[in-house]
C-alpha cells in the first residue's frame, strides 16, 4: 500500500503542469522596455529614446494621448492610427537637460484603450554640471 502511494506521488510529481494564462479580451500594450537609463549626461544635452511596444491583445489598440510632467520632456511622436493585434508601434520621447542637475526621472503616461497593463514608461539620466 505504501509503495503504491509512493509511486503515485512520484508519477504525479513528474507530470508537467501547464500554467493557464488568463485570456484577455481587448487590446493589450506590451512594452519592450518600461524604462531606459541614459547614465551621466552633461547639462544642456538633448537626448531621445524610442519606446517600442506590441499589441498582444485581441482588438485594435488606440493611443489617445501621451503626457509628460515637465516641459523639459516632450513626446515627439506616437501612432495615431489603430494598432492591430500582433502589430508593433513606438513612442519617441525627448529630454532637454538645460537647467537640470542631478538624477532625473521623467515619467511618460500613455493613455490608451489597453486592458490591464502598465501605461507609463520612464527615462532616467544623471545630469552633470557643465564645466566652463
Long-range contacts (C-beta under 8 A, 24 or more apart in sequence): 24-57, 24-58, 24-115, 24-116, 25-57, 25-58, 25-59, 25-115, 26-57, 26-58, 26-59, 26-113, 26-114, 26-115, 27-55, 27-57, 27-58, 27-59, 27-60, 27-61, 27-62, 27-83, 27-85, 27-112, 27-113, 27-114, 27-115, 28-55, 28-56, 28-57, 28-61, 28-114, 28-115, 28-116, 28-117, 29-53, 29-54, 29-55, 29-56, 29-61, 29-110, 29-112, 29-114, 29-117, 29-118, 29-119, 30-54, 30-55, 30-56, 30-117, 31-118, 31-121, 33-121, 34-118, 34-120, 34-121, 34-122, 35-121, 35-122, 35-123, 35-124, 36-121, 36-122, 36-123, 36-124, 37-123, 37-124, 37-125, 38-123, 38-124, 38-125, 38-126, 39-125, 39-126, 40-125, 40-126, 40-128, 41-97, 41-125, 41-126, 41-127, 41-128, 42-97, 42-127, 42-128, 42-130, 43-97, 43-98, 43-99, 43-100, 43-101, 43-127, 43-128, 43-129, 43-130, 44-97, 44-98, 44-130, 45-97, 46-94, 46-95, 46-96, 46-97, 47-94, 47-95, 47-97, 47-123, 47-125, 48-76, 48-92, 48-93, 48-94, 48-95, 49-92, 49-93, 49-95, 49-123, 50-90, 50-91, 50-92, 50-93, 51-90, 51-91, 51-92, 51-93, 51-108, 51-121, 52-88, 52-89, 52-90, 53-88, 53-89, 53-90, 53-91, 54-86, 54-87, 54-88, 54-89, 55-83, 55-84, 55-85, 55-86, 55-87, 55-88, 55-89, 56-85, 56-86, 57-85, 57-114, 57-115, 58-85, 59-85, 60-84, 60-85, 61-89, 61-112, 61-113, 61-114, 62-112, 62-113, 63-89, 63-91, 63-110, 63-111, 63-112, 64-111, 64-112, 64-113, 65-110, 65-111, 66-91, 66-108, 66-109, 66-110, 66-111, 67-108, 67-109, 67-111, 68-93, 68-106, 68-107, 68-108, 68-109, 69-106, 69-107, 70-106, 72-96, 72-97, 72-98, 72-99, 72-100, 72-106, 73-106, 73-108, 73-123, 75-108, 78-110, 91-121, 93-121, 93-123, 95-123, 95-125, 97-125, 97-127, 100-127, 101-127, 101-128, 101-129, 102-126, 102-127, 103-127
